[in-house]
Amino acid sequence: MISTDLVLVISAAYVGLLFVLAYVSDKRARQGVGGFLRSPLVYTLSISVYCTSWTFYGAVGSAASNNFEFLAIYIGPTIVFVGWWFILRKLVRISRHQRITSVADLLSSRFGKSGNLAVLVTLIAVVGTTPYIALQLKAITQSIQVITTASERSALGDLDTISLGFGVAACMAAFTILFGTRNVDANEQHHGVVAAIAFEAVVKLVALLAVGVFVVFGVGGGPVAIYEQAIAAGIEIHSNDVFGPRWIAILILSGAAILCLPRQFQITVVENADERHLRTAGWAFPTYLLLMSLFTMPIALYGLTVLPEGSNPDMFVLTLPLTSGNTGLALFAFIGGFSSATSMIIVATIALSIMVSNHIVMPIALRASTTFGNSGTGGVTRLLLTSRRASIAFILFLGFLYFWLSGNSDALAAIGLISFAGVAQFLPAMIAALYWRDATVHGAITGTFIGFLVWAWTMFLPSFASSSPTIAELIANGPWGIELLRPQDLFGLSGFDPLVHSVFWSLFLNTSALVVISLFTRQNALERIQAAIFADVFKRRNREQPHFAPGSASASDLYFVAQRVLGGQRAYELFEEFAREKGVSRTQVEPTADLVVRLERELAGSIGAASAHVMLSTVMTGQDISLEEVMQIANETQQVIEYSQELEQTSAELRSTAEALKQANERLRALDSQKDEFLSQVSHEVRTPMTSIRSFSEILLTHDDLGNDERERFTRTIHQESLRLTKLLDEILDLNALERGERRWQNGPTDVEMMLDRAIEICRPMAEQKGMRIEIGPRAAKVMVNGEPDRLAQVFINLIANAVKYNSSPEPFVRITSSVADKRYRVEVTDNGPGIGRADRQRIFEKFSRGSTASAGSDNGSGLGLAISRQIVMRMDGSLDLISSDSGARFAVTLPLLP
Amino acid sequence: MEGRRRIETGALFLPIFGALLIVPPLVGVFNVPIAIFGLPVVAIYLFAVWLGLIVATAVMSRRLDRAERTVGSPPGEDRSE
């Protein structure tokens, strides 16, 4: 076996390696050459700080007792990352924009930079993380004990569990202080730490996969063999209650944890270098989780089958290689587990120490002394660093205390879930911060506080039951014997798994309080501003509204503040940069709203939004009044904007009305000119016969000496002309009525072929008179269309008569064919006349238009026939077209068949 | 712009769909003592869903990226950071 000394030397060497790695990366990042450090790959790997020793050791333990339940811990975050586009992207965008430094800062910033909320969230985070750190201490302690059990005694070999745990906690505290609090970054990014975490992510993945491959394929004989042996050994695999309420509760908790755990928020949101890295992390992090859980079940089953009863399943990852005699692999696995524990402890304590120093220590210091910071340049920086170092030590001590008090009985996974449920109390407020504009600070504080109390009562407290008889008694009978308040059967809700019970009550009461109180309280001005910025972070170009009235402090006051918090160098750079943008020298910088906003954001990056706000408001006198003023100005601006939007809308309406009027006017004009044209055409048409009637009647009147023959001829001409006039007027009336839709007739089933025959018969004498042939082509069978028989005949007669009338060829003929195709009936009337000139084709169907080649003399039509025919056919849903007329004209009537 | 909206709808649907696949009643259907390739069917189901979600997310992220690139910066988004 392995000696304790060797294990300790290797652990120390590993930590040293991490430190060098972090140091070098930090240096490279500062020089701006660490491009690789800001890659999506490193980002994804660092997010896998989610996989702690709970994953490394505890998942196998969980799989051994609850089989597939451990998967929920990893599928929950998978769902959140699959939906990165909605929550994570918005979180990252807001946090980068507002220089958010922690989950407490996020909530406080959204709810009007409330200091109270920040303190509450920080306290919950510290309490909630304590069991989680205890879990890591426990895992490291156990793993050291397991791997060195059989070895001979050495320097640390005879230490008991508690002392070992304390030693580990102390080492971790020292290490984290060295690691994470060497300086206060402008935006709380720790490139060195991230690089080390990414490295650890690779180590733990490779170690776990190595153990998995060794167990499954090396000694287990493949996954199928392991499964069959486990069944043969009588191990329950298909328990029915795995996928019940507990499964869902764990899915919700783990999904919430990936967002709310302080260390996850730190890595995923605060340390995010580029929002686009989420695209990669969205699928790469779930892949990492999948690989981490791939061998968990086989390892657990094989361990249960092979190892003697009573072995701790949490340590199968170590004991399986050890019992197979593969100490090298066992050592590697130990390093992997150590790696996963240290990465969690480092990031969690750094994140918590930032929260404690920014939200608890800073505000107290600010309030305690008004002359605070006069101690010189960088005074605040020093205070921040000191308070962070102290908080790290304090948090690890709390973790150790929990480890000590909660006894040694619980499995790793059970402890981890207590933490998850604790930080899940941030979830309702966080979701409200991102999406619900009307959530108020009172709602957020009340909801979170109630959730925290319920969690502490129903879950945190009972975790001490095994070591404290008082608490065990409390759980059994309730406080003062009130059964209704029993922690694990709250308000008489019994029969549930304690986890499901606690998660239900805490989240239900938390959310209800948040919603109800928010509905009954009002937001203050700053909250409204922040709510709008948060909810619409993608919609507007957010330039923060000034929260202070400018001019109430001089630029040198502001410079002084900046110096105190950011240190001389950074303050100098900030003002220099600002002056350069404004095009003035540094001494001429005005304390404008821009400058204040910029400064507040910069300060927020170091000490959190609430503290930065308090600090600046102590500098800017009369802050309350000026904020109200600013709000008033903002309201007025809003009103002006709304008013101008209304104006814009009205003028757009006016524009469109004017456009419509213009179009109507144009239509009227066109109609007017059509009417004029029509009138002049009508008068022209009427004038010709009228002229002849008048002249002939004048001759008859003035010339008494006319012979009878002549007199009779003249009278006949007058008669004919008046007939023609009547016919013309009839047709005009007819067309007019048709066009205006006045002449109604009833369309009915009509035998169209019969009507065609009738038209041909009527026209036959006229054709024969002209020596014309009527050719009847192929004809359709008897078909019915929806139409009016007489009107149909009128159309056909008109077409045939036209063909006869205007045919001047030496061997004139007209050809009539009909057919049915595609549910339409079609008649074509073709002649071999002069055809219709290209120029006339467009207007042949207009009123009073005749083919220009039509013989101008003799029996001219009124020029209305085709116009009327087309109207008639249209009223029967058909069409009348001129097909082609290169030689002769061809007209086609198409009518839909009756179904 | 329409293509982008469609992808965003897909991006919303995917996690919801994924969540529905791994909670009762669907997951209960597979929690039966049947073995496929010698392994419990529920294990194969869960890992298959998991893998499917990963692949779908990768495809979706790529499309979102492409849609954003072709459309350019959507109006109102602050990219000056």
Interface residues (C-beta under 8 A of the other chain):
Chain A: F68 L71 I75 T78 I79 V80 F81 V82 G83 W84 W85 F86 R96 H97 P223 V224 Y227 E228 I237 H238 N240 V242 F243 G244 W247 I248 L251 R276 R279 T280 G282 W283 P286 T287 L290 L294 M297 F538 K539 R540 R541 N542
Chain B: E8 A11 L12 L14 P15 I16 G18 A19 I22 V23 P24 V27 G28 N31 V32 P33 A35 F37 G38 L39 P40 V42 A43 L46 F47 W50 L51 L53 I54 V55 A56 T57 A58 M60 S61 R62 L64 D65 P74 G76 E77 D78 E81
